[in-house]
């Protein structure tokens, strides 16, 4: 089971929107049994980032964790959604 963290600045607004969209997409892809979703604010997760297999963020992240993080902004803007889901799918299947 993969652990997928969705985080934003406060862990409330944008991460809630993104979590809903990712949850729906996982269900459509029949992946809901392969992924456990977590939602939080970035300040609480920086020290635990390696505990997650997949990290999606709608906020700016420090350079040291950028390679691990998928930019979640496309789920808010509607631009680049397919590429974002492709990145998630790749990590789910690793």
N, C-alpha and C positions, 0 to 999 in steps of 0.2 A: 504494500500500500504506500503510495507516494504522499508526502505531506506538502501541500500547497498553501503558502502564506500570501494573503493579499493585504497590503498595507498602504496607508496614506498618512498624512500629517497628524491627524487626530484619532484615526481608527474609527471614525463615525460616518462621515458623509460619503466621500468618493469611494472609500473601500466597500461601503455597503452596496452602492450601485454596481461596482465591478464584481463583487462577490455574487450578487444575484445573476448577473450575466454569465459569469463563468460556471456557476452551478447549473444554469439552464443549458449551456453548451455541453457540459460534461454529460448531462442526461441525454441530450440529443445524440451524442457520440457513443452512448453506452459505456461511458468511462467512470460513472459515478461510484462504482464499486472498486475502482483502482486508485481513487484520490480522496484524501481527507482534507477539507478546506479549513483554514484558519484565517481570522481577520484581526488586525491589530494596528497600532500606530507605530511608526518607525522608531521612535525613541525607546520603545519597550523591546524591540526586536534586534537592534544592532548587535548586541552581545550574544544573541542566540541564533543568528542568521544561518549558521551551518547546520542547525537542527532540521532545516527544511530542504526538501528536494527541489522545489520550485518556488520562486519568489516573484510576485507581480507587485509593482509599486506605481502609485499615481503621483508620487512626490519625488523630489530630487534625493538621490542617495549618495553617500560618500564614495569616493573613487575606489576605495579598497573592496567594496562589495559590488560595484557596477557589473563585473563579468557574470555574477550569479543572478542578477536581477533583470526581469523582463519589464519593459515599460508598459504600464497599464493604461496610459492616456488614450490610446486608440479606442478603448471601450467607452470613453467619455465623449470623444469627438466624432467617432464613426469612421475615421480615416486610418486605414492600416489594420483593421480588425482581423482579416484573414491571416496576415503575417504573424500577428500576436498569437492567434490560436494555433498556427503551425509550430511556433516556438514551444508553446505549452505541450502540444501533442508529442513533439520530439522528446521532451524531458519526461513525459509520462511513460513513453515507450523505451526509455533507456534502461 
